């Protein structure tokens, strides 16, 4: 399968380093009791370490790779030839883990799709290094922003390690990071739509103090203690408090 035509439109980059593959497997820590979904299995470098789990479903958008994986693994797993964003994950509510090397161009939509499925216990994803840093950023950091808050309200996220672009083929332009996500069963937010809107508006005007950015959408008594602060100074719990005060 070394002559597989790599599809740029699907963001295909394949891992070639067995040591890194083993490090990824150690983080996933697959057991015989796990029911796992793998996004974008590619040529099966990670897949072959997951097939001894209780159940494995792999979702591969590339029809050529789908056929290759079907021949390689036979009936050892369930294969779906589709885009993960088209899949109704509610059909997999008995699965507890989801893993994958996410295409950079749709990383954020995939992550939020997963985070809104509380039946998953954890996810292990390879993402662009910059995205991993933004997701895990803390208040006061210049890269702490809307993405940081919206992910952290739904999950606890740990950056495990960085991965050099040099171990992929074809070689991407940027380095990657492996992140492990523990999805919260209860995020304590009364109204997620309202919470999301407050965070969006606050960080849309991140140079302004909240008194100026939020004054037209929510009453000041909901955020009075934070009114002279900028959005990057508030932690996730602060935003939950503001949202739940309304």
C-alpha positions as CSV (number, residue, x, y, z in Angstrom):
1,X,0.0,0.0,0.0
2,X,3.0,2.3,-0.2
3,X,1.9,3.5,-3.6
4,X,-1.4,4.8,-2.3
5,X,-2.2,8.2,-3.9
6,X,-2.4,10.6,-0.9
7,X,-5.4,12.8,-1.0
8,X,-4.6,16.3,0.1
9,X,-8.4,17.2,0.3
10,X,-8.7,14.6,3.1
11,X,-5.6,15.8,4.9
12,X,-3.9,12.4,4.7
13,X,-0.5,12.1,6.5
14,X,0.6,8.6,7.6
15,X,2.8,7.8,10.6
16,X,5.9,5.9,9.8
17,X,7.7,5.7,13.2
18,X,6.9,2.6,15.2
19,X,8.2,4.1,18.4
20,X,5.7,6.9,18.2
21,X,2.9,4.5,17.3
22,X,3.7,2.5,20.5
23,X,3.7,5.7,22.5
24,X,0.2,6.5,21.1
25,X,-1.0,3.0,22.0
26,X,0.3,3.4,25.5
27,X,-1.9,6.5,25.9
28,X,-4.9,4.9,24.4
29,X,-4.4,1.8,26.6
30,X,-6.8,-0.5,24.8
31,X,-8.3,-3.3,26.9
32,X,-10.4,-6.4,26.0
33,X,-13.4,-4.6,27.6
34,X,-13.1,-1.5,25.5
35,X,-15.5,-0.6,22.6
36,X,-13.5,1.8,20.4
37,X,-14.2,4.0,17.4
38,X,-11.2,4.9,15.3
39,X,-11.4,8.0,13.0
40,X,-9.3,7.9,9.9
41,X,-7.4,4.6,10.3
42,X,-5.5,5.2,7.1
43,X,-3.3,2.1,6.5
44,X,-4.0,0.6,9.9
45,X,-0.8,1.5,11.8
46,X,-2.8,2.2,15.0
47,X,-5.7,-0.2,14.1
48,X,-3.7,-3.4,14.4
49,X,-3.1,-2.6,18.1
50,X,-6.8,-2.1,18.7
51,X,-8.4,-5.1,17.1
52,X,-8.2,-7.2,20.3
53,X,-10.6,-4.8,22.1
54,X,-14.2,-5.9,22.7
55,X,-15.4,-4.1,19.7
56,X,-13.7,-1.8,17.1
57,X,-15.4,0.3,14.5
58,X,-13.1,2.2,12.1
59,X,-14.5,5.1,10.0
60,X,-12.4,5.8,6.8
61,X,-13.5,8.4,4.2
62,X,-11.1,7.2,1.5
63,X,-12.7,4.3,-0.6
64,X,-9.3,2.9,-1.6
65,X,-8.1,2.7,2.0
66,X,-11.4,1.3,3.1
67,X,-11.0,-1.6,0.6
68,X,-7.3,-2.0,1.7
69,X,-8.3,-2.2,5.4
70,X,-11.2,-4.6,4.6
71,X,-8.7,-7.0,2.9
72,X,-6.1,-6.5,5.6
73,X,-8.3,-7.1,8.7
74,X,-11.1,-9.2,7.3
75,X,-13.8,-9.6,9.9
76,X,-11.7,-8.4,12.9
77,X,-13.4,-5.0,12.9
78,X,-16.4,-3.1,11.6
79,X,-15.5,-0.7,8.8
80,X,-17.5,2.3,7.6
81,X,-16.6,4.2,4.4
82,X,-17.8,7.7,5.3
83,X,-17.0,11.1,6.8
84,X,-17.1,11.1,10.6
85,X,-19.1,14.3,10.5
86,X,-21.9,12.4,8.7
87,X,-22.1,9.6,11.3
88,X,-24.8,9.6,13.9
89,X,-22.7,8.7,17.0
90,X,-25.9,8.0,19.0
91,X,-25.8,4.6,17.3
92,X,-22.6,3.9,19.2
93,X,-23.7,4.9,22.7
94,X,-22.3,1.7,24.2
95,X,-18.8,2.6,23.0
96,X,-16.4,4.1,25.6
97,X,-13.4,5.3,23.6
98,X,-12.8,7.2,20.4
99,X,-9.4,7.8,18.9
100,X,-7.9,9.1,15.7
101,X,-5.4,11.2,13.7
102,X,-7.7,14.1,12.9
103,X,-7.4,16.0,9.6
104,X,-6.3,19.5,10.4
105,X,-9.0,21.2,8.3
106,X,-11.9,19.7,10.3
107,X,-10.3,19.1,13.7
108,X,-12.5,21.5,15.6
109,X,-15.9,20.3,14.2
110,X,-14.9,16.7,15.0
111,X,-13.8,17.5,18.5
112,X,-17.1,19.3,19.3
113,X,-19.1,16.5,17.7
114,X,-17.4,14.1,20.1
115,X,-17.7,16.3,23.2
116,X,-21.4,16.5,22.9
117,X,-21.7,12.7,23.2
118,X,-21.3,12.1,26.9
119,X,-21.4,8.3,26.6
120,X,-17.7,8.4,25.6
121,X,-15.4,8.2,28.6
122,X,-12.3,9.4,26.8
123,X,-10.8,10.4,23.4
124,X,-7.2,10.3,22.2
125,X,-6.6,12.5,19.2
126,X,-3.6,13.6,17.2
127,X,-4.0,17.3,16.3
128,X,-2.0,20.2,15.0
129,X,0.3,21.3,17.8
130,X,-1.0,24.9,17.8
131,X,-4.6,23.6,18.2
132,X,-3.5,21.4,21.2
133,X,-1.9,24.4,22.8
134,X,-5.0,26.6,22.3
135,X,-7.3,23.8,23.7
136,X,-5.2,23.3,26.8
137,X,-4.3,27.0,27.4
138,X,-5.0,28.6,30.9
139,X,-6.4,32.0,31.7
140,X,-3.9,34.8,31.3
141,X,-2.2,33.1,28.4
142,X,-2.3,35.0,25.1
143,X,-3.6,31.9,23.3
144,X,-6.3,31.2,25.8
145,X,-9.6,32.0,24.0
146,X,-13.0,30.8,22.9
147,X,-11.8,27.4,21.9
148,X,-10.0,26.8,25.2
149,X,-13.2,27.7,27.2
150,X,-15.6,25.8,25.0
151,X,-13.6,22.6,25.1
152,X,-12.7,22.8,28.8
153,X,-16.3,23.3,29.9
154,X,-17.1,19.9,28.3
155,X,-13.9,18.0,29.1
156,X,-10.7,17.7,30.9
157,X,-7.8,17.8,28.4
158,X,-4.2,16.7,28.7
159,X,-1.5,17.3,26.2
160,X,0.5,14.0,26.2
161,X,3.4,14.8,23.9
162,X,4.5,16.5,20.7
163,X,5.0,14.7,17.4
164,X,7.5,15.9,14.8
165,X,6.2,16.5,11.3
166,X,9.2,14.5,10.1
167,X,7.7,11.1,11.0
168,X,4.8,11.5,8.6
169,X,4.4,10.7,4.9
170,X,3.7,12.9,3.1
171,X,5.3,15.4,5.5
172,X,2.9,18.0,6.8
173,X,3.9,21.7,7.2
174,X,3.5,21.7,11.0
175,X,4.1,19.5,14.0
176,X,1.4,17.6,15.9
177,X,0.5,16.8,19.5
178,X,-1.3,13.9,21.1
179,X,-4.1,15.0,23.4
180,X,-6.2,12.9,25.8
181,X,-9.7,14.1,26.5
182,X,-11.8,13.0,29.5
183,X,-15.4,13.9,28.7
184,X,-17.4,15.4,31.6
185,X,-20.7,13.7,32.4
186,X,-21.9,16.9,34.0
187,X,-20.7,20.3,33.0
188,X,-22.9,22.3,35.4
189,X,-24.1,24.7,32.6
190,X,-27.8,25.4,32.8
191,X,-28.1,26.7,29.2
192,X,-25.2,25.7,26.9
193,X,-26.5,27.8,24.0
194,X,-26.4,30.9,26.2
195,X,-23.0,30.0,27.7
196,X,-21.6,29.6,24.1
197,X,-23.0,33.0,23.1
198,X,-21.5,34.8,26.1
199,X,-18.1,33.2,25.4
200,X,-18.3,34.0,21.7
201,X,-19.1,37.7,22.3
202,X,-16.6,38.2,25.1
203,X,-13.7,36.8,23.1
204,X,-14.9,38.4,19.9
205,X,-13.9,41.7,21.6
206,X,-11.1,40.4,23.7
207,X,-9.4,43.8,24.2
208,X,-12.5,45.2,25.8
209,X,-13.4,44.7,29.5
210,X,-16.6,42.7,29.9
211,X,-18.7,45.8,31.0
212,X,-18.2,47.1,27.4
213,X,-18.5,43.8,25.5
214,X,-21.5,42.2,27.3
215,X,-23.5,45.3,28.2
216,X,-26.0,44.9,25.3
217,X,-26.8,41.2,25.7
218,X,-27.0,40.4,29.5
219,X,-27.8,42.4,32.7
220,X,-24.7,43.7,34.5
221,X,-25.8,42.0,37.8
222,X,-25.0,38.7,36.1
223,X,-21.3,39.6,35.8
224,X,-20.8,42.5,38.1
225,X,-17.8,41.0,39.9
226,X,-16.1,40.5,36.5
227,X,-17.2,43.8,34.8
228,X,-13.7,45.4,34.8
229,X,-11.9,42.2,33.6
230,X,-10.9,41.2,30.1
231,X,-12.2,37.8,28.8
232,X,-8.8,36.0,29.0
233,X,-8.7,36.7,32.8
234,X,-11.7,34.5,33.5
235,X,-11.6,30.8,34.0
236,X,-14.2,28.3,32.8
237,X,-16.0,28.3,36.2
238,X,-16.3,32.1,36.0
239,X,-18.1,31.9,32.6
240,X,-20.4,29.2,34.0
241,X,-21.2,31.4,36.9
242,X,-22.1,34.3,34.6
243,X,-24.2,32.2,32.4
244,X,-26.1,30.5,35.3
245,X,-26.7,33.9,36.9
246,X,-29.1,34.9,34.0
